[in-house]
Amino acid sequence: MSEKANNAGKTALVLEGGSFRGQFTAGVLDVFLENGITVDACYGVSAGALNGVNFKSKQIGRCNRLNLAFCGDSRYVGTKSFAESGSMVGYDFLFNDIQDHIDPFDNETFKANPLELYVAVTDIVFGTADYLPVKDATLDLDAVRASTSLPLVTPIVELNGHLYLDGGVADSVPVEHVLEDAGFDRAIVILTQDRNYKKGSYEFMPAANARYAEYPYLLDAIATRHDRYNEQREHIWEYERQGRALVIAPAKPVTVKHVERDASKLLDLYIQGRQAAQRQLEAIRSFIG
């Protein structure tokens, strides 16, 4: 049976990235968990991948409390991590200290949950997206790390003979992949920018050209990302008009930065996510059917 046929009649969750803007998604997903909202599969990109991992493990509030507790800690995101590992994201601190000791991850619940989880990554040789399964949050950590590895500030991840960076470069919101390629009937799409947002061109293109000169297709993907992203959002609205997508997005422009040290702003965005999900709760239940 083909993948498309196997997914007929099913609902997938699509989670946009955006670093600390993922606080909005965390609020939405906590309301889902509190109200027993389930789907068949989840596709996460970058910070959306981290949200997806915690959604599958059913750990209500975990993403929010980690971001609030460690947003000011440079071991989590910042210069200390970059100096020690060459990565702005502190993967060792996140996946070892936090995951195993400070706020333990529930991998048993993760593995028992039938939800299929995929993370989007960018193959830097071809400049195209891959969608990697995450079946074990310990064994498949490299896939999650690849999805969240931002250009210039995190190392390239080598996995199964491929070289990967942040999934958002090639496919920021993989709704077309979910509905057209994977064959799901419906998608709940959680965005981390308001509906009127327009992405501008990448401001660090000269640095990217120097760093990734041997990967021309990656450079093309980085240079054209804003155009593809803005076009993709038009596709999302069309899917919404067709009744194939239910979109949850911030009601106002998001002021949280990629690296945000103000915990009060992060908490406010989390609350905005909760409120958005609560407003649409009955529509979500009806959409899933």
Residue, then its C-alpha position, 0 to 999 in steps of 0.5 A: m500500500s502506498e504512503k498516500a493510500n495509507n494516510a487517506g482519511k487521516t489528520a496531520l499536525v504541522l508545526e512551524g519553527g522560529s526559535f523562541r517563537g515556538q512558545f506560541t506553539a507550546g501553548v497551543l499544544d498544551v491545550f491539545l493535551e489537556n483536552g485530549i486532542t489527538v492526530d495521526a501524525c506530526y511534522g515539526v520544523s526546527a523549534g516545531a520539531l522540539n515541540g513535536v517531541n514533547f507533544k508525543s511524550k505528553q509532557i504538558g508544560r515542559c517546553n514552556r518551563l524549559n524556555l522560561a527557566f533557561c532563556g537567560d542561560s547561555r548554556y541553553v542558547g548563547t555565547k557560552s554554548f557557541a564558544e564551547s561547541g561551535s553551536m549557538v544552541g547548547y545541544d549537550f546541555l539540552f539533550n544531556d543535562i536537561q533531558d536526563h537530569i534537570d527535567p527528565f524526558d518521558n521516552e517510554t510514553f513517547k515510544a508508546n504513543p502511536l502518533e507518527l513524528y517526522v522532522a523536516v531537515t534541509d539536505i545541504v548538497f541538494g538544497t531540498a527537504d527531507y522528512l525524517p522519522v523520530k521513533d525514539a527520542t534518544l536514538d533519533l536525537d540527531a534528526v531533531r538536532a539537524s532540524t534545529s541546526l540554524p545556518l551559520v550558528t550551528p554545525i552541519v549534521e551528518l546523518n546516514g550519509h547526508l549533510y543536514l541543516d535547519g529544515g526551515v531553509a527548504d520547507s518552513v511549513p511542510v503543509e504541501h508535503v503533508l497534503e499532497d505527497a504524504g496524502f493526509d486528508r487534513a492538516i492542523v497548521i500552527l504558525t508562529q507569525d501572524r497572518n499578515y506577516k511577510k518574510g524579508s530576505y536573509e540579512f546574512m547572505p554575504a556570510a552564508n556565501a562565504r561559509y557554504a561556498e561549496y554548496p551552491y544549492l543550499l545557498d540558492a535555498i537560503a537566498t530564495r527562502h523568503d519568496r518561497y515562504n511567502e508563497q507557501r503561506e498563500h497556499i496555506w490560506e487556499y488549503e484553509r478555504q478548501g477545508r483541508a487545513l485548520v490554521i492557528a496563528p498569533a492574533k498580532p505581530v510577534t515581538v519575541k526574538h530568535v534569541e529572547r532573554d525576556a521571560s515575561k515576553l516568552l510567557d505572554l506568547y505562551i499564553q497567546g497560544r493557549q488562548a488561540a487554541q481555546r478559542q478554536l477548540e470546538a472547531i478543532r474537534s469538528f475538523i478532526g471529526 
